[in-house]
Amino acid sequence: MQAAGATIVYHQLVRVDHDKREIICSVGDLVYPTTYRRIGVERGDGFRRMWIGQDIHSRRAELRAADDVNYRAEVHVVHRITHQNWNVTITGRVDASRSTPQIASSASRK
């Protein structure tokens, strides 16, 4: 529920709350000129190519996950910064991430 007089502006999918001095957006909102992300799929062969690419992407992720217990596919990421008293949150995802387990430093070992 919004407070009386709260000013929230949505520019495409970017959320801007002037009262809270907060901006929330995705990486896609920043890199694409509009939220309509046309990938060039028209009638005919376009969808077939897209499905083949998706299948290759999925198979590659499965193979990497089988070889590496630290591999993660489709990882959600969030970056938060404060700039000129505005809290900015940028969200997105990476196709793959490989996290390495933390190794205790030699000073903490006995």
N, C-alpha and C positions, 0 to 999 in steps of 0.2 A: 504494500500500500504506500502510495506516494504522499509526502507531506504537502499541505496546501501551498501552492506557489512554487513547488519544486520544478526546476527546469531541466528536462532531459531531452536531448536532441539525438535522433537516430539518423545518421548519414549512411545510407545503404544499410550495412550491418554493423557499423561502428557505433558503439554506445558511448555517448558523451553526457555526463552528469555535471552540469556547471556548479550546482550547489555543493556537491561532494568533491568537486575538482578531480574527476575520475574519468579516464578514457579506457575502454575495453574494446579490443579488436583482434582480428586474426591476421596472420602473415598474409593470407590471400587478400584481405581488405587493403593491405598496403602495397602489394605488388601488381594487382590487376586493376585496370582502369575502371572496371565496373564489376559488380558481383555476378554478372552473367558471364560465365567462363566457358565460352564456346571452344570445343576442342576439334572442330573441323569435321564432325561426324555428320554426314549427309546420308541420303538413301543409299542402299547397296552395301558396298564393301566396308564402309566406315565402322559399323558396329562389329563386324567380324574381326577387323584389325584390333579394335579396342578389347574384345574378349580374349583374343590371342595374347595381347600384351598383358592383360590382367592375369591370365593363366601362367605365363612365364614368370611374372612377378611373384605370384603365390608359390610356385614350385621352387624358385630360387630361395625364398624365405624359409620354406620347409627344409631344404637341404642345408642351409646355413645353421638353422636351429638344431638340426640333428648333429652337426659337427661341433657346435659351440654352445655350451650350457649358459653362457653369458649373453647370447644373442637375443634381442627382442625386436620383433617386427611391429611397425605402425605404433610408434611411441609418441604419446601426447606430451607436448612440452609447453611450459609457461615461463615467460620472462616478465619480471616486474621492475619498474624503475620509477623514480620520482624526478620530475623535471619541472622547474619553476613552480614548485608547490602543487603540481598535478601528479596524481598517481596514475601511471600508465601500465596496463596489463596487455601483453601481446601473447596470443595463444597460437598453437600450430601443432604439426606432427612431423616426425621424421620417418622415412621409410624403414630405417633400421638403426639399431643402436647396439653397441657392445659394451656392456659395463664390466669393469674388472673388479674383482673382490678386493676389499681393503686388506692391505698387508700391514701387520704390526711392525712398527719401526724397531730397529735393533736395540734402541735404548729401553724399550718396554719389555724386551725379552730377558729372561733370566737363565 
